[in-house]
Amino acid sequence: MAATLLGPGDPAPFELHNEGGGRGCLLICDHASAAIPAALGDLGLDAGQRRRHIAWDIGIAEVTRRLAGRLDAPAVLSGYSRLVIDCNRQLDDPTSIAQESDDVPVPGNRGLDAAARAARAAACFWPYHQAITAQIGRMREAGRPPALISLHSFTPVMQGFERPWHIGVLWNRDGRLAKPILEGLGRDPAICVGDNKPYDGRAGRGYGVTMHGEREGLPHVLLELRQDLIDTHHGAEAWADRLARLFEDMLE
């Protein structure tokens, strides 16, 4: 099925960055790309719509790569737009292949049959998650089971509400990473930190951290950075540096 959807000119379904990183930490980025397989055209959206936050998490791929370099940690980044299939949703979730996102209809996602949905999962969803599973396995075999950090970004305004947080720390029952992160970030009076905001990590959000972190017994957390803070190279670098300084001592 993957072969029928992805052509020779299409990107890979995932990027494994800094595979040989020596630190016991794995970064994952579920919404790193706005790419759409050529076979799906433009999903009925114009170029501007395809670059909006509805298609990907703006700025977070660059933060992830920079942070992986600073920490000497591997990272796995998704290769396709969340509008093709959302790698941060279970496949039976109604928003797995969104028919509408932030009031924008997605015509190319309407009326899909089971075979079309399965083809997207086989091409774009499963290879990404299998790459994460394989990387965790390699790190376990090397004697350094990783802490899992899932990186996302969020819009400054949603449904008319101006979100004040610079970064959100999403977590459920496992506070091994979340609590020291909240404590560390909270020491900086210039940063507004959301504890399970702008989304609630206890409400079933975060397929990646649930599947690869919680179920595997690994320390895990999902971080959300506000997009207007990381949508430039300078902003992405500044936040990667800030997080690296926080994590370096904590992960040791």
ZADOMI-940805 format. One line per 10 residues: number of its first residue (from 1); their letters; for each residue z, x, y of N, C-alpha, C. Coordinates in steps of 0.2 Angstrom, whole numbers, plus 2048, in hexadecimal, padded with zeros to 3 digits. Layout:
N
NUM) a) Z X Y Z X Y Z X Y  ...
***
This chain:
252
1) maatllgpgd) 800 804 7FA 800 800 800 800 804 806  804 80A 806 804 80E 80C 7FD 811 80D  7FA 813 808 7F3 816 809 7EE 811 80C  7EF 80A 80B 7EA 805 80E 7EC 804 815  7F2 805 817 7F4 804 81E 7F3 80A 823  7F5 810 820 7F5 816 824 7EE 81A 823  7EA 81B 828 7E4 81F 827 7E5 827 829  7E0 82B 828 7E1 832 828 7E2 834 830  7E1 830 835 7E2 831 83C 7E9 82F 83E  7ED 82B 83A 7F3 829 83C 7F9 82E 83B
11) papfelhneg) 7FE 82D 83F 804 832 83F 807 831 838  80B 836 836 810 835 830 815 830 832  818 82D 82C 81D 828 82D 824 82A 82F  825 831 82F 82B 834 832 82A 83B 834  82E 83E 838 82E 845 83A 835 848 837  834 84D 834 83A 851 832 83B 857 836  83F 857 83B 840 85C 840 845 861 83E  844 867 83F 849 86C 83E 84C 86C 837  848 86B 832 84A 86A 82B 850 86F 828  84F 875 82A 853 87A 828 85A 87B 82C
21) ggrgcllicd) 85B 876 831 861 877 835 867 878 830  86C 87C 833 871 87E 82E 878 87A 82F  878 876 834 87E 872 836 87F 86C 831  885 86A 82F 886 864 82B 885 85E 82F  880 85C 832 87F 857 836 877 855 835  876 84E 835 86F 84C 834 86E 846 83A  869 847 83E 867 843 843 862 83E 841  862 838 842 85D 833 840 85B 82F 846  854 82E 847 852 82A 84D 84D 825 84A  84F 81F 84A 84C 819 847 846 817 84B
31) hasaaipaal) 846 818 852 841 815 857 83E 81A 85B  83C 820 858 83A 825 85B 833 825 85E  82F 820 85B 827 821 85D 825 81A 85F  820 81A 863 81C 813 864 816 813 861  814 817 85C 80E 817 858 80D 811 854  806 80F 854 804 809 850 7FF 80B 84B  7FF 80A 845 7F9 80C 840 7F3 809 843  7ED 80D 843 7E7 80B 845 7E5 804 842  7E6 803 83C 7E4 7FD 838 7E7 7F7 83B  7ED 7F7 83F 7F0 7F2 842 7EE 7F1 849
41) gdlgldagqr) 7E9 7F5 84C 7E7 7F4 853 7EC 7F5 858  7ED 7F1 85C 7F2 7F1 862 7F7 7EB 861  7F7 7E8 85B 7FC 7E2 85A 7FB 7DD 85F  7F6 7DD 863 7F5 7D8 868 7F8 7D9 86F  7FA 7DF 870 7FE 7E1 876 7FA 7E6 87A  7FB 7E6 880 7F7 7EB 885 7FB 7F1 885  7F8 7F6 888 7FB 7FD 888 802 7FD 88B  803 7FA 890 809 7FA 893 80F 7F7 88F  80D 7F2 88C 812 7EE 887 814 7F3 881  80F 7F7 87F 810 7FB 879 814 801 87B
51) rrhiawdigi) 815 803 882 819 808 884 820 806 886  821 800 886 828 7FD 888 82D 7FE 883  833 7FC 885 839 7FD 880 838 7F9 87A  834 7F4 87A 833 7EF 874 830 7F3 86F  82C 7F8 870 829 7FC 86B 82C 802 868  831 805 86C 835 80B 86A 83B 80C 86E  83F 811 86D 845 812 871 843 818 875  842 816 87C 83F 81B 881 844 821 881  841 827 881 845 82D 882 849 830 87D  84A 82C 877 84F 82E 872 84C 833 86E
61) aevtrrlagr) 845 833 86C 842 838 868 843 83F 86B  842 840 871 843 847 874 84B 849 874  84F 844 875 856 846 875 858 848 86E  855 845 869 857 846 862 854 84D 860  84E 84F 862 84B 856 861 84F 85B 864  851 85A 86B 855 85F 86E 85C 860 86B  85F 85A 86A 865 85B 867 865 85E 860  860 85D 85C 860 860 855 85F 868 856  85B 86A 85B 85B 871 85D 861 874 85F  865 871 864 86B 873 866 870 874 861
71) ldapavlsgy) 870 86F 85C 876 86F 857 874 873 851  86D 875 850 86A 878 84A 86B 873 845  869 86C 846 86A 867 841 863 864 83F  862 862 839 85B 85E 838 85B 857 83B  855 855 83C 855 84E 83F 84F 84B 83B  84F 844 83A 84A 840 837 848 83B 83C  842 83B 83F 840 836 844 83A 831 841  83B 82B 842 836 826 840 82F 827 843  82A 826 840 823 827 842 81F 821 845  822 81B 845 81E 815 847 823 811 84B
81) srlvidcnrq) 81F 80D 84F 823 808 854 827 803 850  82C 801 853 831 7FC 851 82D 7F5 850  827 7F4 854 823 7EE 853 81F 7EE 84D  81E 7F4 84A 81A 7F4 844 81F 7F2 83E  825 7F5 83E 82A 7F3 83A 831 7F7 83C  836 7F3 83D 83C 7F6 840 840 7FA 83A  841 800 83B 844 804 836 84C 804 837  84E 800 83C 855 7FF 83C 857 7F8 83B  853 7F4 837 854 7EE 834 853 7ED 82D  857 7E9 829 855 7E8 822 84F 7E4 822
91) lddptsiaqe) 84B 7E5 81D 845 7E2 81C 845 7DA 81C  84A 7D7 81A 84B 7D0 81B 84D 7CD 821  84F 7D1 826 851 7CF 82D 84B 7CC 830  84C 7C7 834 846 7C3 837 843 7C8 83D  847 7CD 83F 844 7D1 844 841 7D8 841  841 7D8 83B 83E 7DE 838 837 7DF 83A  833 7DA 83A 82C 7DA 83E 82C 7D5 843  82E 7D7 849 82F 7D2 84E 829 7CF 850  829 7C8 851 824 7C4 853 824 7C3 85B  82A 7C5 85D 82B 7C5 865 831 7CA 866
101) sddvpvpgnr) 830 7CD 86C 835 7D2 86E 836 7D2 875  83C 7D1 877 83E 7D0 87E 839 7CC 882  838 7C6 87F 834 7C1 882 82C 7C2 882  82A 7C8 87E 823 7CA 87E 821 7C8 877  81C 7C3 876 819 7C1 870 816 7C7 86D  816 7C8 866 812 7CE 863 80D 7CA 85E  807 7C9 860 802 7C5 85C 801 7C8 856  800 7CF 855 7FF 7D2 84F 804 7D1 84A  80A 7CF 84C 80F 7CE 847 810 7C7 844  80B 7C2 847 80C 7BB 845 808 7BA 83E
111) gldaaaraar) 80B 7B6 83A 808 7B3 834 807 7B8 82F  80B 7BD 82E 80A 7C2 829 80C 7C0 823  808 7C1 81D 80A 7BF 817 80F 7C5 814  811 7C3 80E 816 7C8 80A 812 7CF 809  80C 7CF 807 808 7D5 806 808 7D9 80C  806 7D6 812 806 7DA 818 80C 7DD 81A  812 7D9 819 818 7DC 81B 81A 7E1 817  819 7E1 810 81A 7E6 80B 816 7EC 80D  810 7EB 80F 80C 7F1 811 80F 7F5 816  812 7F2 81B 815 7F5 821 81B 7F9 81F
121) aaacfwpyhq) 81F 7F6 81B 825 7F9 818 823 7FF 814  81E 7FE 810 81C 804 80B 81A 80A 80F  816 808 815 813 80E 819 818 811 81E  81C 80D 821 820 80F 827 828 80F 826  82A 80A 822 832 80A 822 834 80E 81C  832 80D 816 835 811 810 834 818 811  82E 81B 813 82E 822 813 833 825 818  834 822 81E 839 825 822 840 825 81F  842 81F 81C 849 81F 819 849 823 813  844 824 80F 844 829 809 845 830 80C
131) aitaqigrmr) 842 831 812 843 838 814 84A 83A 816  84D 835 819 854 835 81B 858 836 814  857 832 80F 85B 833 809 85A 83A 806  853 83C 806 852 843 803 855 848 807  856 848 80E 859 84D 812 860 84D 810  863 847 810 86B 847 80E 86C 84A 807  867 849 803 868 84C 7FC 868 853 7FC  863 856 800 862 85D 801 869 861 804  86B 85D 809 871 860 80C 877 85F 808  878 85A 804 87D 85A 7FF 87D 85F 7FA
141) eagrppalis) 877 861 7F7 876 866 7F2 878 86D 7F5  877 86D 7FC 878 874 7FF 880 874 801  884 86F 7FF 88B 870 800 88D 86E 807  889 86A 80B 88A 868 811 888 861 812  88C 85C 80F 88A 855 810 88B 853 818  886 850 81B 885 850 822 889 84A 825  88B 84B 82B 88D 845 830 886 842 832  886 83C 832 880 838 834 880 835 83B  87B 837 83F 87B 835 846 875 831 847  875 82B 849 86F 827 84A 86E 826 852
151) lhsftpvmqg) 868 828 854 867 828 85C 862 823 85E  864 81F 863 860 81A 866 861 81A 86D  85D 816 871 85E 815 878 85D 80D 879  860 80B 87F 860 804 881 85E 804 888  85C 7FE 88A 859 7FC 891 85F 7FC 896  85D 7FE 89C 863 7FD 8A1 864 7F6 8A3  85F 7F1 8A2 860 7EA 8A4 85E 7E6 89E  862 7E1 89C 860 7DD 896 862 7D6 898  85C 7D1 898 85D 7CA 89A 861 7C9 8A1  85F 7CE 8A6 862 7CD 8AC 869 7D1 8AD
161) ferpwhigvl) 86C 7D3 8A8 872 7D7 8A8 871 7DE 8A9  874 7E1 8AE 874 7E8 8AF 879 7EC 8AB  877 7F0 8A6 87C 7F3 8A1 87F 7F9 8A5  885 7F9 8A5 888 7FF 8A9 889 805 8A5  889 805 89E 88A 80A 89A 885 810 89A  887 816 89A 882 81B 899 881 81D 892  886 81C 88D 885 81D 886 889 818 883  887 815 87D 88B 811 879 88C 814 872  892 813 86F 894 816 869 895 810 864  891 80F 85F 891 80A 85B 894 80C 854
171) wnrdgrlakp) 899 808 852 89C 80A 84B 89F 804 848  8A1 804 842 8A4 7FF 83E 8AB 801 83C  8AB 803 836 8B2 804 833 8B3 80C 833  8AE 810 833 8AF 817 832 8AF 81A 839  8B5 81C 83C 8B6 81F 842 8B6 827 842  8B4 82A 83D 8B5 831 83D 8B1 835 842  8AB 832 844 8A7 835 849 8A8 831 850  8A8 82A 84F 8A9 826 855 8AF 827 859  8B5 828 856 8BB 829 85A 8BB 82F 85E  8B9 835 85B 8B9 83B 85F 8B4 83B 864
181) ileglgrdpa) 8AE 838 863 8A9 837 868 8AB 833 86E  8AE 82D 86D 8B1 829 872 8B6 82D 876  8BA 831 873 8BF 834 876 8BC 83A 87A  8B7 83E 878 8B4 843 87B 8B0 841 881  8AC 83C 880 8A8 839 886 8AD 836 88B  8B2 833 889 8B7 82F 88E 8BA 834 892  8BA 83B 891 8BE 83F 895 8B9 841 89B  8B3 83F 89B 8AF 840 8A1 8AF 839 8A5  8B2 83A 8AB 8B2 834 8B0 8AB 831 8B2  8A6 836 8B2 8A0 834 8B4 89C 830 8AF
191) icvgdnkpyd) 89E 82F 8A9 89A 82C 8A4 89E 825 8A2  89A 820 8A2 89C 819 8A0 89A 819 899  89F 818 894 89E 818 88D 89F 811 88A  89B 80F 886 89C 808 883 89E 809 87C  8A4 806 87A 8A7 806 873 8A4 800 870  89F 801 86C 89B 7FB 869 898 7F7 86E  895 7FA 873 891 7F7 878 88B 7FC 87A  886 7F9 87B 884 7F3 87D 883 7EE 877  883 7F1 871 883 7ED 86A 889 7EF 866  88B 7EA 862 891 7EA 85E 88F 7ED 857
201) gragrgygvt) 891 7F3 855 890 7F6 84F 893 7F3 849  898 7EE 84B 89B 7EA 845 897 7E4 843  892 7E3 847 88E 7DD 846 888 7DE 842  888 7E2 83D 882 7E3 838 87C 7E7 83B  87D 7EA 841 878 7EE 844 878 7F5 841  872 7F8 841 871 7FF 83F 870 800 837  86A 7FE 835 868 7FE 82E 869 806 82C  867 80A 830 867 811 82E 86E 814 82C  872 813 831 879 815 830 87D 812 82B  87B 80B 82A 87E 807 824 87C 80A 81D
211) mhgereglph) 875 80B 81D 872 80D 816 874 814 815  873 818 819 873 820 818 87A 823 81A  87E 81F 81E 885 822 820 88A 81E 81C  88B 818 81E 891 814 81B 890 813 813  88B 812 811 88A 811 809 88B 818 806  889 81D 809 889 824 806 890 827 807  894 824 80B 89B 827 80D 89B 82D 812  895 82D 815 895 833 81A 898 830 821  89B 835 825 89D 833 82C 896 831 830  897 82C 833 891 829 837 892 826 83D
221) vllelrqdli) 88D 826 842 88E 822 848 887 821 84B  886 81C 84F 880 81A 852 881 81B 85A  87D 81F 85D 87E 820 864 878 81D 868  87A 819 86D 875 816 871 875 819 878  86F 81C 87B 86F 81F 881 86B 81B 886  86D 81A 88C 869 816 891 862 819 893  85D 815 892 856 818 893 855 81B 899  857 818 89F 856 81B 8A5 859 822 8A6  85E 824 8A2 861 82B 8A2 85D 830 89E  859 82E 89A 855 833 895 84E 832 895
231) dthhgaeawa) 84B 82E 89A 844 82D 89A 840 833 89D  843 838 89F 840 83E 8A2 842 844 89D  83E 84A 89E 840 850 89A 847 852 89C  848 852 8A3 84F 855 8A5 854 850 8A3  853 84A 8A3 859 845 8A1 85A 846 899  855 846 895 856 847 88E 859 84E 88C  857 853 890 85B 85A 88F 862 859 891  863 856 896 86A 856 899 86F 852 894  86C 84D 891 870 849 88C 871 84C 886  86B 850 883 86C 854 87D 871 859 87E
241) drlarlfedm) 871 85C 884 876 862 885 87D 85F 885  87E 859 888 885 856 889 887 854 881  883 851 87E 885 84F 877 886 856 872  882 85B 873 883 861 86F 889 864 870  88B 864 877 892 867 878 898 863 875  897 85D 875 89C 858 872 89C 859 86A  896 85A 867 896 85A 860 898 861 85D  896 866 861 897 86D 85D 89E 86E 85B  8A3 86C 85F 8AA 86D 85D 8AC 868 858  8AA 862 859 8AC 85C 855 8A9 85D 84E
251) le) 8A3 85F 84D 8A0 85F 846 8A3 865 842  8A5 86A 846 8A8 870 842 8AF 86D 83F
***
